[in-house]
Structure formats: structure tokens, C-alpha cells
């Protein structure tokens, strides 16, 4: 899995865990809704580090968390 798709999947998971919509994240971070849409849909060719920082800060996670694979459904590791 490439890093953009990993970030996309992780961002969708974090938003769901926090019961947050991308539109709310856009308002909190000042990141354009279109940019967040590209990221969450895996259509972004590159993501600037300041964007990663803003997303991480808003979601209360370390930037590196966006680069870690999601756990399997149910949260159980095998």
C-alpha cells in the first residue's frame, strides 16, 4: 500500500473514531475541503507536511500516526 492510500485510510478511520466529518476538520484546520476530499479519497498526489501537522493537531495524534496501518476491523490483531 502506498503512503497516500495509507494516509487516506488512516484519516477516514480517525475521523470515524472521533465522530468527525471532513467538513468539520476543514473548518478546524483551515485546510480546503477539496484538499481534504482528495486526501480522504486517496486522490492526492502529494501531501505537504504542514497539512499533515494541521490534521494531526486537530485529531490529537502524532503526525507519524497517519503513516501507520489501520488495525483490522474489530480492532483485533492476529
C-alpha positions in Angstrom: 0.0 0.0 0.0 1.5 3.4 -0.9 1.7 6.1 1.7 -1.1 8.3 0.2 -3.6 5.4 0.4 -2.3 4.5 3.9 -2.9 8.2 5.0 -6.3 8.2 3.3 -7.4 5.0 5.1 -6.0 6.1 8.4 -7.6 9.6 8.2 -11.0 8.0 7.4 -10.6 5.7 10.4 -9.6 8.5 12.8 -12.4 10.7 11.6 -14.9 7.9 12.2 -13.4 7.1 15.7 -13.8 10.7 16.6 -17.3 11.0 15.1 -16.0 13.8 13.0 -16.7 14.8 9.4 -14.1 16.0 6.9 -16.1 19.3 6.7 -15.5 19.9 10.4 -11.8 19.0 10.1 -11.6 21.6 7.2 -13.1 24.3 9.4 -10.8 23.5 12.3 -7.6 23.3 10.3 -8.2 25.9 7.6 -7.4 23.2 5.0 -9.6 23.5 1.9 -12.5 21.0 1.8 -11.3 20.0 -1.7 -7.9 19.2 -0.4 -9.2 17.0 2.4 -11.6 15.3 0.0 -8.6 14.4 -2.2 -6.7 13.1 0.8 -9.6 11.0 2.2 -10.4 9.6 -1.2 -6.7 8.7 -2.0 -6.6 11.0 -4.9 -3.9 13.3 -3.6 -0.6 13.0 -5.4 1.3 14.5 -2.5 0.6 16.0 0.9 2.5 18.9 2.3 4.0 18.4 5.8 2.2 21.4 7.2 -1.1 19.8 6.1 -0.1 16.6 8.0 0.7 18.7 11.0 -2.6 20.6 11.0 -4.6 17.3 10.6 -2.6 15.6 13.4 -3.0 18.5 15.7 -6.8 18.7 15.1 -7.2 15.0 15.6 -4.9 14.9 18.7 -2.5 12.4 17.2 1.2 12.5 16.3 1.9 13.0 12.6 3.5 9.6 12.5 0.1 8.1 13.4 -1.1 8.9 9.9 1.6 6.7 8.4 0.7 3.6 10.4 -1.5 1.0 9.0 -5.1 0.7 10.4 -5.9 -2.3 12.6 -8.2 -4.9 11.1 -11.9 -4.5 11.6 -12.9 -5.1 15.2 -9.5 -3.8 16.3 -8.1 -7.3 17.0 -4.6 -8.2 15.8 -3.9 -11.8 14.8 
